[in-house]
Amino acid sequence: MANFSKSNVPQFSVDVYQNEFLPEGGREVNAIVTVTSTGGGTTGGIPLAGVSASPSYIPGAAPEVPTAAVVIMVDCSGSMDYPPTKMRGAREATAAAIDALRDGVAFAVVAGTHLAKEVYPGQGRLATADDGTRAQARNALRALTAGGGTAIGTWLKLADRLLAGSEAPIRHGILLTDGRNEHESPQDLAAALEACAGRFTCDARGVGTDWEVKEVTGIASALLGTADIVADPASLAADFTRMMENAMGKEVADVNLRLWTPVGVEIKFVKQVAPTVEELTSRRTGAGPRAGDYPTGSWGDESRDYHVCVTVPEAGVGQEMLAARVSLILPDTAGGTPQTLSQGLVRAVWTDDMAASTSINPQVAHYTGQAELAQAIQQGLDARKSGDFDGATSKLGRAVQLAAASGNADTAKLLAKVVDVVDEATGTVRLKAKVAEADEMTLETRSTKTVRVKK
């Protein structure tokens, strides 16, 4: 384990959990990398590039430079009036999120239909949060009315333009939708997400049950945010408050997980496995010879786990090698040398001790099961929708078995609303004849949420 600390920034640490022993000729090395950020302080000094300092004051900088910038995107399409509680809930939720803004944070509100319109403050700019601007923004929400279509890519592009005008290191979006993205092509949305990726993070929420789960989770995944369902509009305000409070807790932006591998080592995959499963392999960008960066977004006081799998050259008993070096990297926004916040090592040691080489590290085993659980749920629900009930029963039964074995009680409860569990140990289940749409969508939306391995 290595860590980096400075009095006015969070301390990052990296712990690597693995069984480094391989049998003679063994090639696959698995490791769980736990990254922890703790103790961001406000004790003065110039903050690191990309690191926010005091919530209300940045030493050495002009007072108008905010530590964070947030754009709230509210669906105002015609369907938000059916029932009217959705639009009312959206206004109340946005007001609650505005109330949770720290003083000094830059913010704006966008109304989204087949177009994107600035609701507050307008004129292509962001407001600075204080008692006066928060009150003005709440008043402006009265103008939010339902009408028109849905083109989420236009909302995201407007949010990007607004956030681009801010010098804040933490740039974040909150997006609420109640329907499918019917007024632009999937290619248009994909292009907007590609343009916005790496420029700001975004939490996405679907209200009601008329939206497309894969669209909302795809937005959150591309922009390194969270996704969830709020089936009852009355619950929106509490959810928006939690989202904004979480955003206000972020202190370090644009942290990358850098993987360096020696000659002959190939990367099989890199994925986040806690608190949710998130595939990162395809998001690699080159970072010099034998190194690549994987984006992790913004950090507050929190811990996340990553599964790194590499293949190494064959070697004989008694040999050992460094299989990979994992570092947390903070880019220098001014184009200077990136800062290494922390790093850990993944090793490979060849042995003829069968007990040592066949033992599976508990962390690796646990998260391999959690990744399979998420996949089994997705495949089971897809099979159910397509009418393949035998396939759905098999996959969802396996999901029940994995959830029980890993202690993922929340997912087990969601599965029990979709299947009747006969024997969780063997994964024997029966599909329920009738399933509430909200229950099925909740299971699909939350399928990637994992539980931490028990120490």
N, C-alpha and C positions, 0 to 999 in steps of 0.2 A: 504494500500500500504506500502511496505517496500522496502528499497533499500540498496545496498552496494556500497561504493565508496572508491577509493584510487587514489592518484594523478596520477599514471602512467598507470591506466587501465580504461577501459570503466565503466561507472556506469550503473548498471542494476536496473530496477524497475519493479514491478508487480502490475497491477491493475485488480481487479476482478469486473466484471459486471454481476449481476444476480438479479432475483426476489427471495428473500429468503423465501417468504411467501408461505406456503402450506395449502391446506384445511385439515380438520381432516381426518387422514388416508392416506393423500398424501405421496408418496414415492419417486418420481423422482425429482432430483435437477439438474438444468442446470446452467452452468456459462461460460462466456467468459473470458479468462485470457489473458490480453494484456501484453506482455513482451517487454520492450524497453531498448535498449543499446545505450548510448550516451557518447560522450566526452572522448574517449580513448586519453590519453596524452602521452608525451614523456619526463616527467620531472624528470627522474632519479629514482633510487631505484631499488631493485631487483624485477622483475616481478613475479606475481603469477604463480603457476604451471599451464602450459597450456596457459599462456597469453604472447603474444609477447610484446616487449617494442618498442624502437625506430626502425624505418625502417632500419636504418643502424648501430645501435649500441645497444648491450645488456650490461648494466652495470654489472660488476662483472662476466662476462662470457668471454670465449676466443673469439677473434674477428671472428674466422671462423665459429662459431655457427650461422646458419641462422635463421631468424625469420619465414620464410616460405619456403616450398619446393613444386614445381609444376612439373608435368609431362604432356606433351601435346602428345596425341595419335592421329595420323593421319591415316585415312583409305587410304591404297595404293593398294587396291584390283583392279582387272582388270577393273571393271565397272567405276572406277574413271576416265577412259579415254573416257567415253561416256556421254556427250561430253567432249573434252579436257579441256574446261573451268573449269570443276570441280577440276581437279588436279592442274591447275594453280591457281585457287581460294584458294585451300587448302594451297598451298605453301605461297601465299601472306598473307593469314589469320594467318598462323603460324608465319611468320615473324613479322606481326603486334603485335601478342601476345607477342613474344619475346621482341619487343621494349618496351612493356608496363611493363616489369619486373622491379621491384625496384632493385637497387644495393644491393648486398649481399644475394639475394634470390637464393636458390638452384634450379636448373632446369635441365630437360632433354627432349629430343624429341624422340618419339617412332613411327616407321612405322608399321602399322598393316595390315596384310593380313591373311592367314590361320596360319601364324606364327607371332611372335612379334620380331621386330629387333630394336636395339638401333641405332638411327641416330646421336645423339649428346648428351653428349660427348663420350659415349662408355665405354667399359670395366666395366660395371656394376656400374657406379658411376654417381653422379650429378655434374654439373658445378656450379660455383658461378657467378651470373650475374654481369657483369661490361661491359664497352664499348668493351673490347676485346673479351670476351666470347659471347656477343650478336652478334658481327660481325662474329665470327667463326660459330655460330649456324645458322645464316642466310645463310652463304656460304654452310653449310652442307645440307641445304634444297634443293639445286640443284640436289642432289642425289635421291630425292624422285621421283620414277616413279611407274606407275600403272602396276600391274600384280599379279595374284594369287587370292586366295579366301578370305573369311571373317570368322574369329573366334575371336570374341570380348573378350571372356573369357581369351584368351592368352595375349591380350593387357593389360587387367586389372591386371593380375597376374604379368606381368613384371613391370608395374607401381608400384604395391605394393612392389615388391622386391627393386626397386630403392628408393622409398620413405622410406622404412624401414631402409635404411642405413643413414638416416638423423636424426639429433636431433631437427629439426624444429618443433615447436608446431603446426603450421598450415601446413597441408599436403593436397594437392589438385590435382585433375586431370581434364583435359579438353579433351573430346573425340569427334571426328568427324567421322561419317560414312555416306555412301551413299547407303548402300544395306542391305539386310537381312543377318542374322547370319547363313549362310547356311553350314558352314564347321565345326560346332560343334553342339552337341545336346543341346536342351533347358536345360537339366539337367546339362550339363557342364557349361553353362553360369550361371545358378542359383547357382551352387557350387562356382564359382569364385566370384560372388557377395556376397555370404554369407561369404566367406573368407576375402573379402576386407571391408565389412561393419564395420564401427567403426574405421577403420585404416586410411582411407582418404575419403574426400568428392570428388564428381565428377560432373561436368556439362557435359551434352551430347547434341550434335546437329546432326540433320539429314539434309543432303544437297540433293537437288533435291526431287524426289517423289518416288524413288524405294526402300525405306527403310520401316521398320515395326514400326509404331508409338508405339505400346505397348512394343516393345523391348527397344526403346530409352527412353521412359518415365519410364519404369521399372528399367533401369540402374540408371537414375537420382534419382528415388524414393528410391531405395535401398541404394544409397550412399549419400543421403541428399543433392543433387544438383539440378540444374535447367535443364529443357529439352525444346527444341524449334526446329522449322523447319526453315531452311534457303533455301527457294525454289530456289532462284537465287544465284548461286555461287559468283556473283559479290558483294553480300552483306556480304560474310563471313568475310572479314577483319574487317569491322566495328563491327560485332557481336563478333568476337574473342577479339578485343580490349576491348569491354565492359565487357566481361567475365573476362579477366585478371585483368582489373582495379577493378572489384568487388572482385576478389580473393585477390588482394593486399590490399584491405580495411579491410579484416578480421583480428581481433586482439585477439580473444579468441577462443580456440578450444575445442571441445568435451564437450559442455555444456549439462547437462541433466535436463529435467523437472521431478522433483520428486513429486510423489503424495502419501501422507500419509492419510489413512482413519481409523476412529475408528472401533472398533468391531461392526459388524452388518451392516456396509456400504459396498456395492458392487459397483465396477466400471463397468459402462455400456460401455463407450467408452472414448477415448482421441484422439482428432484429431487436427492437425493444420488446421486453416480455412482461414488464410491470411498470406502472399500474395497468397498462393495457398492452395488447399485442399489436405491434406496428412494424411492418416490413420496411427495412431501411436499405437493403442491399442495392437496389437500383438507383438510390439517391446519391451514390458516391460521386464526389468530385475530386479530381487529382490534386495532390498536395505535395508534389515533389517525387523524387525517385522512390518507388516501392511503397508510397503512402497515399491514403485517400481519406477524405473527410465525409462524415455522415452527419446531417443536421439534427440537432436535438431541441432547437427553439430556445425559449426563455426559461429561466430558473428562479425560484424563490427558495424558501427552506423546504426541501423535499428530497426524496430518494427515488431513483429509478433503476431498474435492472435491464441489462442487455445480454443477449445470447450471441456469442461470436463462435463461428465454426470454420476451421481452416483445415486444409489437407497439406501434410508435410511430406518431404521425400522419404522413401523407405530407409531404414537404418538398422544397425545390428544392436544386439543386447549390450548395455553399458553405455551407449551413446546418448547424448542429450543435446538439445538445442533450444534457442529462443524461437518460439513459433510465431509470436506476434507481440508488438508493443502497443498498448492502448493508451492514448493520451486525450485529455480534455483540452481543447484549444479555443482561445478567445481571439478572433481576428482583430487586427488593429484597423479601425475605421479610417485612419489617416493613411493607410497603405504601408505602415511600418511592419516590424516583426511581430507575428502573432505571439500571444502569451500562452505558455503551458500552465494550466491550472492544476493539473494532477496527472499521474500516469500509473499504470500497472503492467505487469508482464504475464504473458501466457507461455508456458513451457511444455516441452515434450521430452520424456525420458523413456528409453526402451528397456524393458526388463523381461526376464524369463520367469518372474514370479506371477503365476496365473491369478492368484487372489488379488494382487495389486492391479494388474492390467485389465481385469474384467469388472472391477468395482466401478459403479456409476456414481458420480458425485451427486449428493442429494439435491443440490440446487439445480444442476443440469437436468436431472430426472424430473423434478417438479415442473420446471418451466417447459420442458419438452411436452409434458402432459397438458399444460395449460394452453400451449399453442395448438395442440391436437384438439383440445376441447373447443376452442374458438372455431376451428375449421369444421369440426363435426357438426356444430350447431348450424353454421352457414350452409353446409351441404345438405343437412337434414331439412332445413326450412325450404331451400330451393327445390328439393325433391318433392316435398309436400305440395308446394305451389304448382309443380308441373304434373301432379297426379301420380307420381311414383311413390305409392304409400309403403311398399316394402322397403324401398331404399330409405325413405324418411324414417321408418321405424328403426331400421338398423343404425343409421347415423345418430339419431336422437337418443337411442338406447346407449350407444357408446358414449355420448355426451353426458348422460346421467351417471354412467359408471365412472367417468373421469372426474366429474364434479364432486361426486361422493368421495372418491379416493383422495382427492387433493384438498378437501375441506372447503371447497368453493360454495358456501351455503347460499349466497345470494343468487348465483347462477342456477343452483339446484332448485330453488324456489320458483324461478322463472320457468325452468323446464317443466316443473310439475303443473303449470297452467296450460301446457301444450300437450303433454302426454300423461297417461296414468302409469305410475311406476309400480311394477309388479315385484321386481327385485333389483335394487340399485347396485348391488355387488356384482351381478352378472350383466347388468344393463338390459334387463328384460322389461320392455314397456309396451303399452298399447297407445296408439294415437287417439286423442280425444275426438269425438264426433263433432263437437262444436267448440271452437276456440274464439274468444273475443279478439277482434282485430288489434286492439291496443296491447293485449298480452303477447301476441305473436310479434308485433313490431318492437315491443320493449325487449323481448328476448334477442331479436336480431340486432337491435341497436347496441345492446350491452354485451353482446357475445364475446367481445374482445377484452372485457374487463377481467383482470386476474387477481388472485390472492397471492400475497407474499409467501415465500417458503417459510415453514415453521423452523425456527432456529433450534 
